[in-house]
Amino acid sequence: MQETLERKQIKNIDFNCDLAQSFGVYKNGAEEQLLDYVSSVNISCGFHAGDPMSIKEALIKAKEKNIVVGAHIGFDDIQGFGYRPMDLSDDELDALVTYQVGAMMSFAKSYGLEIEHVRPHGAMYVMASRDFHFASVIANAVKKCSDWLVYYGASGDVTAKVGEYVNIPVAHEICLEKSYNVDGTIDFSAPDIVNTNVSIGRLKELLNNSQVMNNECGKTIVQADTIHFTNRIPNAQELISQAREIITPVPVNYKNACASGWVE
């Protein structure tokens, strides 16, 4: 599928970040530094992170700033923060996803909000980027909750095929701090890029030509609907603030509406 992609200028793209990555006495204050720059947020659902109060506070902050809300689903692994793979049956995975998405939908509705997307976290994200069947189980569970939810996945063939197979809207995600393989998949073994100038250069290349620099010093054309900004790197705020000066992000559903001709 990568061979069918064409270089093009990207005029509309979403910026997303994570919220409610806290639990009990552990608080993640760094995540709030990115709120003024993003167009959507992924709110932890209480499994890999998030407790009722941190989720409530995240929903309220997102509403105050008029930011699109999504569910950030993960494995039930608070001690490992969801970064440890789990071997689950399809039924177990389906139930895990349905429970988290359903809870977030209800929680959001109590504050007059609707969630618009679902993004896997940590080990679940990595597994979904590599395993079509695994990702399809997740997407099917998401679709059961609502036909309108967008599945956020790592840019590439797996996410594209899941969208077609499950008949669910997908958003191809790029991470500026990640290294990419020649086929456009993330090289999860490589260390994060923490040089802001390098990452901003990659952003400009992505917006101008739909390309990312790959780990063989070439360029690979990718699909890009959203960019994930993590607060886990030391230059997180510097990077996103400079990125916001280059392009004003828009939510994925607004981008899709533009593409359909509904808005200009």
C-alpha positions in Angstrom: 0.0 0.0 0.0 2.9 2.3 0.6 3.8 2.2 -3.1 0.4 3.8 -4.0 1.0 6.9 -1.8 1.9 10.1 -3.5 3.9 13.1 -2.3 1.5 16.0 -1.5 1.3 19.0 0.7 -0.6 18.6 3.9 -2.7 21.6 4.7 -4.7 20.3 7.7 -3.5 18.1 10.5 -4.4 17.3 14.1 -2.1 17.7 17.1 -2.9 15.3 19.9 -1.5 14.6 23.4 -2.3 12.5 26.4 -4.1 13.6 29.6 -5.0 12.0 33.0 -1.8 10.1 33.1 -2.0 10.1 36.9 -3.1 7.7 39.5 -3.6 8.5 43.2 -0.7 10.4 44.7 1.3 10.2 41.4 0.5 13.3 39.3 1.8 14.1 35.9 2.0 17.9 35.7 4.0 18.0 32.5 1.0 17.0 30.4 -0.8 20.3 31.0 2.0 22.2 29.4 0.9 20.9 26.0 -2.8 21.7 26.3 -2.7 25.2 24.7 -1.1 23.8 21.5 -3.2 20.7 20.6 -6.5 20.2 18.9 -7.3 16.9 20.5 -6.5 15.0 23.7 -6.4 11.3 24.6 -7.7 10.8 28.2 -6.6 7.7 30.1 -9.5 5.5 31.0 -8.2 4.1 34.4 -6.4 1.0 33.3 -2.8 1.9 32.4 -3.3 5.3 34.1 -6.1 7.7 35.2 -8.3 7.7 38.3 -11.8 9.2 38.6 -10.6 12.6 39.7 -7.8 13.0 37.2 -10.2 11.9 34.4 -12.8 14.4 35.6 -10.3 17.2 35.7 -9.0 16.3 32.2 -12.5 16.4 30.8 -13.2 19.8 32.4 -9.9 21.3 31.1 -10.6 20.0 27.6 -14.1 21.5 27.6 -12.8 24.8 28.8 -10.2 25.0 26.0 -12.6 23.6 23.4 -10.4 20.6 22.6 -11.6 17.4 21.0 -11.7 14.5 23.5 -10.7 10.9 22.9 -10.3 7.7 25.0 -6.8 6.6 25.6 -7.1 2.8 26.1 -4.4 0.5 27.4 -3.7 -2.7 29.2 -4.6 -3.1 32.9 -1.1 -2.5 34.1 -0.8 0.6 36.2 2.6 -0.4 37.8 4.1 -0.8 34.3 2.1 2.1 32.9 0.8 0.0 30.1 4.2 -0.6 28.5 4.3 -4.3 29.2 2.7 -6.6 26.5 -0.2 -8.8 27.6 -1.3 -12.0 25.9 -5.1 -11.8 25.8 -7.7 -13.8 24.0 -9.9 -11.9 21.4 -12.8 -12.0 23.9 -10.6 -10.6 26.7 -9.2 -7.8 24.4 -12.7 -7.0 23.1 -14.1 -6.7 26.7 -11.1 -4.6 27.8 -11.5 -2.1 25.0 -15.3 -2.0 25.2 -15.3 -1.4 28.9 -12.8 1.5 28.7 -14.4 3.2 25.7 -17.9 2.8 27.2 -16.8 4.3 30.5 -15.2 7.3 28.9 -18.2 7.9 26.7 -20.5 8.0 29.7 -18.1 10.1 31.8 -17.7 12.6 29.0 -21.5 12.8 28.4 -22.0 13.8 32.0 -20.1 17.0 31.2 -21.8 17.6 27.9 -19.0 16.1 25.8 -18.8 13.4 23.2 -15.6 11.5 22.6 -14.5 11.5 18.9 -11.6 9.1 18.8 -9.9 6.2 20.5 -6.1 5.8 20.7 -4.3 2.7 22.1 -1.4 3.4 24.6 2.0 1.9 25.1 2.4 -1.8 24.5 -1.1 -2.0 23.0 -0.2 0.7 20.5 3.0 -1.1 19.5 1.2 -4.4 19.1 -1.6 -2.8 17.1 0.9 -1.2 14.8 2.3 -4.6 13.9 -0.5 -7.1 14.2 -3.5 -6.7 11.8 -5.7 -9.2 13.7 -4.9 -7.6 17.1 -5.6 -4.2 15.7 -8.9 -5.4 14.1 -10.2 -6.8 17.4 -9.6 -3.3 19.0 -11.2 -1.5 16.1 -14.2 -3.8 16.1 -14.7 -3.2 19.8 -14.5 0.6 19.2 -17.0 0.4 16.4 -19.4 -1.5 18.5 -19.4 1.5 20.9 -20.1 4.0 18.1 -19.9 4.1 14.3 -18.6 7.7 14.6 -15.5 7.0 16.6 -12.1 7.5 14.8 -9.5 4.8 15.4 -6.0 6.5 15.9 -3.2 4.2 14.9 0.4 4.3 13.8 0.7 5.4 10.2 1.0 2.5 7.8 -0.5 -0.5 6.1 -1.9 -2.1 9.2 -3.9 0.9 10.2 -5.1 1.4 6.6 -6.2 -2.2 6.2 -7.9 -2.2 9.6 -9.9 0.8 8.5 -11.1 -1.0 5.3 -11.7 -4.3 7.0 -13.6 -3.0 10.0 -15.2 -0.2 8.1 -14.2 2.4 10.7 -12.7 5.8 10.2 -9.0 5.8 11.0 -6.4 8.5 11.6 -2.8 7.8 10.6 -0.5 9.1 13.4 3.0 10.4 13.1 5.4 10.9 16.0 8.1 13.5 15.4 10.4 12.0 18.0 10.3 8.5 16.6 12.6 7.0 14.0 10.9 5.3 10.9 11.8 2.3 8.9 11.9 2.3 5.1 8.4 0.9 4.9 7.0 3.7 7.0 6.6 1.8 10.3 8.1 3.1 13.5 11.4 1.7 14.6 10.5 1.2 18.3 14.0 0.0 19.1 15.6 3.4 18.3 16.0 6.1 21.0 13.7 9.1 20.9 14.9 12.2 18.9 15.2 15.1 21.4 16.7 17.7 19.1 14.0 20.3 18.4 15.6 21.6 15.2 15.7 18.1 13.8 12.1 17.4 14.7 10.9 20.7 13.3 12.8 19.9 10.1 10.9 16.6 10.0 7.6 18.4 10.5 8.3 20.7 7.6 9.2 17.8 5.3 6.1 16.0 6.4 3.8 19.0 5.7 5.5 19.8 2.4 5.9 16.4 0.9 4.2 13.8 3.1 7.6 12.3 3.8 9.5 11.2 6.8 13.3 10.6 7.0 13.8 6.9 7.4 16.6 5.0 9.3 18.5 4.4 6.0 18.9 8.1 5.4 16.2 8.1 2.7 12.7 9.5 2.7 9.5 7.5 2.9 6.0 8.7 1.9 3.5 8.3 4.7 -0.1 9.0 5.4 -0.6 11.6 8.2 -3.8 12.8 9.8 -2.5 13.5 13.3 0.7 14.1 15.1 1.2 12.8 18.6 3.2 15.0 21.0 4.5 13.2 24.0 5.5 14.9 27.3 8.0 12.2 28.0 10.8 14.0 26.1 12.7 17.0 27.7 12.0 19.3 24.8 8.3 18.6 24.6 6.9 22.1 25.1 9.6 23.7 23.0 8.8 21.3 20.1 5.0 21.7 20.2 5.2 25.5 20.6 7.4 25.8 17.5 5.3 23.3 15.6 2.2 25.4 16.4 3.9 28.4 14.8 4.3 26.5 11.5 0.7 25.2 11.3 -2.5 25.6 13.3 -3.8 22.2 14.0 -7.4 21.1 13.4 -9.3 18.0 14.7 -9.4 14.9 12.5 -13.2 15.2 12.0 -12.8 18.8 10.9 -10.1 17.7 8.5 -12.3 15.0 7.1 -15.1 17.5 6.7 -12.8 19.8 4.7 -11.9 16.9 2.5 -15.5 16.1 1.8 -16.3 19.6 0.8 -18.6 20.3 3.7 -16.4 23.2 4.9 -13.7 25.3 3.4 
